[in-house]
Amino acid sequence: MSSGAGWYPDTTRPGQDRFYDGQGWTDHWQPSAPVANSLVQAGGAQMSPLGSTTQHSLAPQSTTSMMATQSTGNAAVVVIAWIVAVLSFLYMLPWAIAASRNMRDQWGLFAVNLLVGWTVIGWVIALIWSIAGSNQGIVLVQQTNVAVHNHIPKNGS
């Protein structure tokens, strides 16, 4: 049997791929790609042990998924920030706004608000920073999984 050269899952070594040069198995192994293995298993293909005459095929598969989520902050920090803002008669209001918006630099704003907020200009700067500053925004995750295992050649052929 002649087939394409490439890396194929080695059932004698779980988690390893073995190179098939088109005529026979070589002595080269590499760790299996976890994404490809999960797709092969999810695709319903059954891996044949080396040397078996039974061959199963899996047509090439490609899946792409994208997810966009709004990054949210630590709820405990937000609650504490608002409690502190109310108890301080809105002195810590800029920090509470920054915590609610999940700003990357909310702890820097906290320090400015705490240390120089007593000067009116320091408090106004902290307030403007909390309103106009950038939050962590939207997190975009793209994952592409590709499995290309047409068949597993027999050992030695």
N, CA and C atoms as a LAMMPS dump frame, in Angstrom:
ITEM: TIMESTEP
0
ITEM: NUMBER OF ATOMS
471
ITEM: BOX BOUNDS ff ff ff
-5.0000000000000000e+02 5.0000000000000000e+02
-5.0000000000000000e+02 5.0000000000000000e+02
-5.0000000000000000e+02 5.0000000000000000e+02
ITEM: ATOMS id mol type element x y z
1 1 1 N 0.843 -1.173 0
2 1 2 C 0 0 0
3 1 3 C 0.882 1.229 0
4 2 1 N 0.615 2.166 -0.862
5 2 2 C 1.385 3.398 -0.947
6 2 3 C 0.48 4.558 -0.581
7 3 1 N 0.978 5.447 0.279
8 3 2 C 0.175 6.612 0.621
9 3 3 C 1.096 7.801 0.785
10 4 1 N 0.498 8.972 1.025
11 4 2 C 1.251 10.199 1.146
12 4 3 C 2.147 10.231 2.366
13 5 1 N 3.294 10.829 2.179
14 5 2 C 4.211 11 3.295
15 5 3 C 3.626 12.015 4.26
16 6 1 N 3.931 11.849 5.524
17 6 2 C 3.46 12.801 6.514
18 6 3 C 3.504 12.244 7.911
19 7 1 N 3.056 13.071 8.839
20 7 2 C 3.017 12.69 10.251
21 7 3 C 1.672 12.057 10.549
22 8 1 N 1.689 10.904 11.218
23 8 2 C 0.476 10.184 11.571
24 8 3 C 0.537 9.795 13.043
25 9 1 N -0.619 9.736 13.713
26 9 2 C -0.626 9.333 15.122
27 9 3 C -0.066 7.925 15.279
28 10 1 N 0.806 7.756 16.237
29 10 2 C 1.406 6.458 16.519
30 10 3 C 0.646 5.859 17.695
31 11 1 N -0.119 4.786 17.443
32 11 2 C -0.932 4.201 18.504
33 11 3 C -0.107 3.396 19.492
34 12 1 N 1.143 3.122 19.167
35 12 2 C 1.999 2.425 20.129
36 12 3 C 2.622 3.396 21.114
37 13 1 N 2.594 4.682 20.795
38 13 2 C 3.111 5.737 21.671
39 13 3 C 2.053 6.834 21.761
40 14 1 N 1.171 6.755 22.74
41 14 2 C 0.12 7.778 22.861
42 14 3 C 0.722 9.176 22.982
43 15 1 N 0.124 10.106 22.271
44 15 2 C 0.594 11.487 22.313
45 15 3 C 1.752 11.768 21.373
46 16 1 N 2.118 10.795 20.535
47 16 2 C 3.229 10.967 19.611
48 16 3 C 2.755 10.738 18.177
49 17 1 N 3.353 11.455 17.242
50 17 2 C 3.142 11.229 15.817
51 17 3 C 4.417 10.623 15.259
52 18 1 N 4.264 9.725 14.285
53 18 2 C 5.419 9.097 13.632
54 18 3 C 5.396 9.46 12.156
55 19 1 N 6.577 9.685 11.588
56 19 2 C 6.656 10.108 10.2
57 19 3 C 6.63 8.901 9.269
58 20 1 N 5.752 8.973 8.269
59 20 2 C 5.66 7.959 7.221
60 20 3 C 6.159 8.606 5.941
61 21 1 N 7.219 8.042 5.326
62 21 2 C 7.852 8.676 4.169
63 21 3 C 7.225 8.298 2.832
64 22 1 N 6.112 7.586 2.855
65 22 2 C 5.45 7.178 1.623
66 22 3 C 5.741 5.734 1.275
67 23 1 N 6.826 5.183 1.845
68 23 2 C 7.175 3.784 1.591
69 23 3 C 7.246 2.97 2.874
70 24 1 N 7.535 3.633 3.967
71 24 2 C 7.621 2.924 5.245
72 24 3 C 7.758 3.903 6.397
73 25 1 N 7.633 3.384 7.594
74 25 2 C 7.752 4.198 8.788
75 25 3 C 9.214 4.529 9.051
76 26 1 N 9.47 5.765 9.451
77 26 2 C 10.836 6.175 9.798
78 26 3 C 10.992 6.114 11.309
79 27 1 N 12.177 6.427 11.781
80 27 2 C 12.444 6.448 13.217
81 27 3 C 12.324 7.863 13.767
82 28 1 N 11.417 8.646 13.23
83 28 2 C 11.23 10.025 13.672
84 28 3 C 9.852 10.165 14.315
85 29 1 N 9.837 10.712 15.54
86 29 2 C 8.602 10.969 16.271
87 29 3 C 8.559 12.42 16.684
88 30 1 N 7.366 12.917 16.907
89 30 2 C 7.17 14.266 17.453
90 30 3 C 5.899 14.241 18.295
91 31 1 N 5.783 15.182 19.236
92 31 2 C 4.543 15.222 20.028
93 31 3 C 3.35 15.522 19.124
94 32 1 N 2.248 14.868 19.399
95 32 2 C 1.02 15.111 18.639
96 32 3 C 0.488 16.491 18.943
97 33 1 N -0.115 17.101 17.951
98 33 2 C -0.758 18.399 18.149
99 33 3 C -2.08 18.155 18.856
100 34 1 N -2.318 18.764 20.041
101 34 2 C -3.547 18.499 20.774
102 34 3 C -4.81 18.863 20.016
103 35 1 N -4.79 19.937 19.232
104 35 2 C -5.983 20.362 18.501
105 35 3 C -6.35 19.329 17.455
106 36 1 N -5.353 18.836 16.714
107 36 2 C -5.633 17.851 15.67
108 36 3 C -6.178 16.574 16.282
109 37 1 N -5.602 16.134 17.406
110 37 2 C -6.086 14.91 18.034
111 37 3 C -7.524 15.058 18.505
112 38 1 N -7.875 16.202 19.083
113 38 2 C -9.238 16.366 19.565
114 38 3 C -10.215 16.387 18.396
115 39 1 N -9.822 16.948 17.263
116 39 2 C -10.704 16.948 16.106
117 39 3 C -10.85 15.553 15.522
118 40 1 N -9.765 14.798 15.512
119 40 2 C -9.838 13.441 14.977
120 40 3 C -10.785 12.617 15.838
121 41 1 N -10.668 12.752 17.162
122 41 2 C -11.547 12 18.033
123 41 3 C -12.977 12.514 17.92
124 42 1 N -13.141 13.844 17.822
125 42 2 C -14.476 14.407 17.714
126 42 3 C -15.119 14.036 16.378
127 43 1 N -14.297 13.812 15.349
128 43 2 C -14.823 13.471 14.044
129 43 3 C -15.295 12.033 13.951
130 44 1 N -15.053 11.237 14.967
131 44 2 C -15.551 9.877 14.988
132 44 3 C -14.629 8.874 14.337
133 45 1 N -13.433 9.28 13.957
134 45 2 C -12.531 8.329 13.332
135 45 3 C -11.935 7.425 14.398
136 46 1 N -11.731 6.191 14.059
137 46 2 C -11.099 5.257 14.967
138 46 3 C -9.684 5.014 14.481
139 47 1 N -8.731 5.186 15.366
140 47 2 C -7.346 5.01 14.989
141 47 3 C -7.011 3.522 14.938
142 48 1 N -6.39 3.108 13.867
143 48 2 C -5.985 1.718 13.728
144 48 3 C -4.612 1.524 14.328
145 49 1 N -4.399 0.437 15.028
146 49 2 C -3.053 0.182 15.526
147 49 3 C -2.106 -0.06 14.364
148 50 1 N -0.848 0.261 14.56
149 50 2 C 0.136 0.029 13.504
150 50 3 C 0.142 -1.442 13.133
151 51 1 N 0.176 -1.707 11.852
152 51 2 C 0.193 -3.078 11.381
153 51 3 C -1.196 -3.62 11.089
154 52 1 N -2.222 -2.922 11.466
155 52 2 C -3.575 -3.386 11.227
156 52 3 C -3.942 -3.146 9.766
157 53 1 N -4.743 -4.036 9.224
158 53 2 C -5.166 -3.868 7.834
159 53 3 C -6.427 -3.025 7.738
160 54 1 N -7.056 -2.733 8.844
161 54 2 C -8.269 -1.928 8.828
162 54 3 C -7.894 -0.46 8.771
163 55 1 N -8.424 0.231 7.799
164 55 2 C -8.145 1.647 7.658
165 55 3 C -9.45 2.426 7.765
166 56 1 N -9.411 3.495 8.513
167 56 2 C -10.552 4.391 8.62
168 56 3 C -10.107 5.738 8.086
169 57 1 N -11.02 6.461 7.519
170 57 2 C -10.624 7.753 6.978
171 57 3 C -11.383 8.868 7.68
172 58 1 N -10.767 10.005 7.657
173 58 2 C -11.381 11.216 8.176
174 58 3 C -11.116 12.295 7.151
175 59 1 N -12.167 12.822 6.584
176 59 2 C -11.995 13.886 5.596
177 59 3 C -11.4 15.108 6.283
178 60 1 N -10.607 15.888 5.573
179 60 2 C -10.046 17.096 6.186
180 60 3 C -11.154 17.974 6.752
181 61 1 N -10.913 18.449 7.951
182 61 2 C -11.893 19.3 8.613
183 61 3 C -11.225 20.608 8.984
184 62 1 N -11.984 21.65 8.933
185 62 2 C -11.497 22.941 9.376
186 62 3 C -12.636 23.65 10.086
187 63 1 N -12.366 24.106 11.289
188 63 2 C -13.368 24.863 12.006
189 63 3 C -12.747 26.16 12.478
190 64 1 N -13.485 27.199 12.369
191 64 2 C -13.031 28.499 12.855
192 64 3 C -14.115 29.049 13.758
193 65 1 N -13.71 29.465 14.932
194 65 2 C -14.68 30.064 15.835
195 65 3 C -14.143 31.391 16.324
196 66 1 N -15.02 32.352 16.439
197 66 2 C -14.639 33.657 16.951
198 66 3 C -15.59 34.003 18.086
199 67 1 N -15.041 34.655 19.09
200 67 2 C -15.845 35.028 20.233
201 67 3 C -15.434 36.428 20.661
202 68 1 N -16.392 37.274 20.84
203 68 2 C -16.126 38.62 21.347
204 68 3 C -16.899 38.793 22.638
205 69 1 N -16.197 39.147 23.674
206 69 2 C -16.846 39.342 24.959
207 69 3 C -16.387 40.656 25.561
208 70 1 N -17.255 41.256 26.313
209 70 2 C -16.888 42.461 27.042
210 70 3 C -16.133 42.018 28.287
211 71 1 N -14.951 42.558 28.457
212 71 2 C -14.151 42.216 29.617
213 71 3 C -14.766 42.858 30.853
214 72 1 N -15.034 42.049 31.852
215 72 2 C -15.636 42.571 33.074
216 72 3 C -14.62 42.515 34.202
217 73 1 N -14.769 43.42 35.122
218 73 2 C -13.834 43.502 36.226
219 73 3 C -14.215 42.583 37.367
220 74 1 N -13.411 42.638 38.386
221 74 2 C -13.655 41.872 39.584
222 74 3 C -14.826 42.509 40.325
223 75 1 N -15.89 41.753 40.512
224 75 2 C -17.108 42.285 41.126
225 75 3 C -16.852 42.769 42.546
226 76 1 N -15.982 42.084 43.265
227 76 2 C -15.702 42.486 44.647
228 76 3 C -15.037 43.86 44.689
229 77 1 N -14.116 44.116 43.759
230 77 2 C -13.445 45.419 43.713
231 77 3 C -14.452 46.517 43.396
232 78 1 N -15.362 46.25 42.48
233 78 2 C -16.379 47.243 42.11
234 78 3 C -17.274 47.561 43.311
235 79 1 N -17.721 46.536 44.009
236 79 2 C -18.59 46.748 45.17
237 79 3 C -17.854 47.527 46.255
238 80 1 N -16.626 47.132 46.545
239 80 2 C -15.832 47.831 47.559
240 80 3 C -15.602 49.284 47.149
241 81 1 N -15.302 49.505 45.876
242 81 2 C -15.055 50.868 45.4
243 81 3 C -16.277 51.757 45.602
244 82 1 N -17.465 51.241 45.302
245 82 2 C -18.67 52.046 45.469
246 82 3 C -19.011 52.266 46.944
247 83 1 N -18.773 51.268 47.77
248 83 2 C -18.992 51.457 49.21
249 83 3 C -18.056 52.524 49.753
250 84 1 N -16.772 52.452 49.363
251 84 2 C -15.79 53.455 49.804
252 84 3 C -16.178 54.833 49.271
253 85 1 N -16.653 54.904 48.036
254 85 2 C -17.049 56.194 47.458
255 85 3 C -18.198 56.808 48.251
256 86 1 N -19.183 55.998 48.61
257 86 2 C -20.319 56.516 49.372
258 86 3 C -19.882 56.925 50.774
259 87 1 N -19.079 56.081 51.439
260 87 2 C -18.643 56.388 52.804
261 87 3 C -17.7 57.596 52.864
262 88 1 N -17.009 57.877 51.755
263 88 2 C -16.101 59.033 51.732
264 88 3 C -16.781 60.271 51.146
265 89 1 N -18.099 60.242 51.109
266 89 2 C -18.884 61.367 50.569
267 89 3 C -18.443 61.73 49.152
268 90 1 N -18.29 60.699 48.316
269 90 2 C -17.949 60.78 46.89
270 90 3 C -16.512 61.246 46.622
271 91 1 N -15.689 61.304 47.67
272 91 2 C -14.276 61.649 47.465
273 91 3 C -13.608 60.621 46.556
274 92 1 N -13.948 59.333 46.709
275 92 2 C -13.336 58.271 45.908
276 92 3 C -14.202 57.897 44.693
277 93 1 N -15.087 58.81 44.282
278 93 2 C -15.937 58.577 43.119
279 93 3 C -15.141 58.262 41.847
280 94 1 N -14.038 58.971 41.543
281 94 2 C -13.294 58.621 40.33
282 94 3 C -12.804 57.17 40.328
283 95 1 N -12.365 56.681 41.477
284 95 2 C -11.908 55.287 41.541
285 95 3 C -13.075 54.326 41.345
286 96 1 N -14.23 54.635 41.915
287 96 2 C -15.394 53.768 41.746
288 96 3 C -15.804 53.691 40.273
289 97 1 N -15.733 54.816 39.58
290 97 2 C -16.051 54.821 38.147
291 97 3 C -15.025 53.979 37.383
292 98 1 N -13.747 54.157 37.711
293 98 2 C -12.691 53.39 37.03
294 98 3 C -12.84 51.897 37.29
295 99 1 N -13.177 51.522 38.523
296 99 2 C -13.366 50.104 38.84
297 99 3 C -14.569 49.535 38.092
298 100 1 N -15.632 50.314 37.99
299 100 2 C -16.827 49.863 37.262
300 100 3 C -16.543 49.682 35.779
301 101 1 N -15.679 50.516 35.231
302 101 2 C -15.332 50.424 33.808
303 101 3 C -14.224 49.421 33.559
304 102 1 N -13.686 48.809 34.615
305 102 2 C -12.598 47.834 34.521
306 102 3 C -11.394 48.42 33.779
307 103 1 N -11.02 49.615 34.174
308 103 2 C -9.878 50.274 33.533
309 103 3 C -8.579 49.546 33.89
310 104 1 N -7.687 49.471 32.908
311 104 2 C -6.389 48.832 33.139
312 104 3 C -5.62 49.538 34.231
313 105 1 N -5.709 50.838 34.273
314 105 2 C -4.922 51.632 35.216
315 105 3 C -5.762 52.127 36.398
316 106 1 N -6.73 51.325 36.812
317 106 2 C -7.598 51.749 37.909
318 106 3 C -6.837 51.887 39.226
319 107 1 N -5.77 51.117 39.419
320 107 2 C -5.014 51.216 40.672
321 107 3 C -4.13 52.461 40.674
322 108 1 N -3.655 52.887 39.526
323 108 2 C -2.935 54.157 39.439
324 108 3 C -3.872 55.321 39.713
325 109 1 N -5.071 55.222 39.171
326 109 2 C -6.075 56.25 39.423
327 109 3 C -6.463 56.268 40.9
328 110 1 N -6.547 55.075 41.5
329 110 2 C -6.835 54.997 42.937
330 110 3 C -5.785 55.76 43.726
331 111 1 N -4.5 55.557 43.384
332 111 2 C -3.414 56.232 44.104
333 111 3 C -3.498 57.747 43.926
334 112 1 N -3.739 58.202 42.7
335 112 2 C -3.851 59.647 42.452
336 112 3 C -5.041 60.216 43.218
337 113 1 N -6.173 59.512 43.139
338 113 2 C -7.379 59.978 43.827
339 113 3 C -7.151 60.043 45.341
340 114 1 N -6.501 59.036 45.898
341 114 2 C -6.277 58.988 47.339
342 114 3 C -5.268 60.035 47.809
343 115 1 N -4.166 60.192 47.043
344 115 2 C -3.067 61.031 47.51
345 115 3 C -3.212 62.512 47.155
346 116 1 N -3.745 62.83 45.973
347 116 2 C -3.836 64.243 45.589
348 116 3 C -5.26 64.681 45.302
349 117 1 N -6.209 63.808 45.59
350 117 2 C -7.606 64.176 45.378
351 117 3 C -8.075 65.265 46.319
352 118 1 N -7.4 65.429 47.436
353 118 2 C -7.801 66.474 48.393
354 118 3 C -7.597 67.866 47.829
355 119 1 N -6.661 67.981 46.859
356 119 2 C -6.575 69.253 46.145
357 119 3 C -7.672 69.171 45.092
358 120 1 N -8.452 70.154 44.965
359 120 2 C -9.605 70.088 44.062
360 120 3 C -9.163 69.74 42.649
361 121 1 N -8.055 70.308 42.217
362 121 2 C -7.581 70.023 40.859
363 121 3 C -7.184 68.545 40.711
364 122 1 N -6.615 67.949 41.757
365 122 2 C -6.266 66.525 41.725
366 122 3 C -7.494 65.65 41.592
367 123 1 N -8.574 66.016 42.299
368 123 2 C -9.817 65.255 42.22
369 123 3 C -10.447 65.383 40.841
370 124 1 N -10.425 66.582 40.271
371 124 2 C -10.992 66.81 38.934
372 124 3 C -10.192 66.016 37.888
373 125 1 N -8.862 66.025 38.019
374 125 2 C -8.027 65.248 37.087
375 125 3 C -8.363 63.763 37.192
376 126 1 N -8.504 63.253 38.423
377 126 2 C -8.859 61.842 38.61
378 126 3 C -10.232 61.534 38.019
379 127 1 N -11.171 62.458 38.181
380 127 2 C -12.511 62.249 37.632
381 127 3 C -12.485 62.215 36.103
382 128 1 N -11.771 63.154 35.5
383 128 2 C -11.659 63.178 34.028
384 128 3 C -10.965 61.912 33.533
385 129 1 N -9.927 61.496 34.233
386 129 2 C -9.188 60.285 33.873
387 129 3 C -10.117 59.07 33.94
388 130 1 N -10.958 58.998 34.966
389 130 2 C -11.839 57.835 35.106
390 130 3 C -12.919 57.799 34.028
391 131 1 N -13.337 58.971 33.566
392 131 2 C -14.387 59.028 32.545
393 131 3 C -13.808 58.872 31.139
394 132 1 N -12.683 59.523 30.874
395 132 2 C -12.119 59.526 29.526
396 132 3 C -11.097 58.422 29.298
397 133 1 N -10.599 57.817 30.354
398 133 2 C -9.571 56.774 30.208
399 133 3 C -10.101 55.558 29.485
400 134 1 N -9.186 54.783 28.958
401 134 2 C -9.597 53.593 28.211
402 134 3 C -9.788 52.424 29.158
403 135 1 N -10.841 51.685 28.899
404 135 2 C -11.042 50.467 29.674
405 135 3 C -10.442 49.303 28.908
406 136 1 N -10.575 48.103 29.445
407 136 2 C -9.957 46.948 28.808
408 136 3 C -10.689 46.524 27.55
409 137 1 N -11.872 47.025 27.329
410 137 2 C -12.566 46.853 26.059
411 137 3 C -12.996 45.439 25.749
412 138 1 N -13.088 45.18 24.471
413 138 2 C -13.574 43.902 23.985
414 138 3 C -12.389 42.986 23.729
415 139 1 N -12.536 41.766 24.155
416 139 2 C -11.52 40.754 23.936
417 139 3 C -11.975 39.916 22.753
418 140 1 N -11.16 39.837 21.721
419 140 2 C -11.497 39.072 20.528
420 140 3 C -10.589 37.857 20.471
421 141 1 N -11.188 36.688 20.42
422 141 2 C -10.435 35.439 20.388
423 141 3 C -10.8 34.717 19.108
424 142 1 N -9.791 34.36 18.334
425 142 2 C -10.032 33.586 17.12
426 142 3 C -9.241 32.307 17.218
427 143 1 N -9.904 31.191 16.976
428 143 2 C -9.263 29.893 17.043
429 143 3 C -9.579 29.147 15.762
430 144 1 N -8.546 28.639 15.127
431 144 2 C -8.735 27.857 13.916
432 144 3 C -8.146 26.479 14.147
433 145 1 N -8.95 25.463 13.959
434 145 2 C -8.511 24.083 14.136
435 145 3 C -8.583 23.384 12.786
436 146 1 N -7.523 22.71 12.428
437 146 2 C -7.501 21.982 11.172
438 146 3 C -6.985 20.577 11.432
439 147 1 N -7.712 19.596 10.965
440 147 2 C -7.252 18.21 11.073
441 147 3 C -7.222 17.631 9.671
442 148 1 N -6.086 17.112 9.291
443 148 2 C -5.962 16.494 7.979
444 148 3 C -5.331 15.125 8.189
445 149 1 N -6.173 14.138 8.402
446 149 2 C -5.742 12.753 8.548
447 149 3 C -6.606 11.932 7.614
448 150 1 N -6.106 11.668 6.418
449 150 2 C -6.915 10.912 5.468
450 150 3 C -6.973 9.436 5.815
451 151 1 N -5.856 8.873 6.188
452 151 2 C -5.826 7.49 6.63
453 151 3 C -4.496 7.216 7.285
454 152 1 N -4.404 6.094 7.939
455 152 2 C -3.18 5.697 8.617
456 152 3 C -2.595 4.522 7.862
457 153 1 N -1.401 4.7 7.32
458 153 2 C -0.802 3.591 6.575
459 153 3 C -0.454 2.427 7.509
460 154 1 N -0.417 1.243 6.948
461 154 2 C -0.003 0.073 7.707
462 154 3 C 1.49 0.179 8.006
463 155 1 N 1.9 -0.421 9.072
464 155 2 C 3.313 -0.444 9.446
465 155 3 C 4.073 -1.294 8.427
466 156 1 N 5.118 -0.73 7.863
467 156 2 C 5.986 -1.464 6.956
468 156 3 C 5.494 -1.508 5.525
469 157 1 N 4.444 -0.828 5.173
470 157 2 C 4.006 -0.846 3.774
471 157 3 C 3.882 0.545 3.238
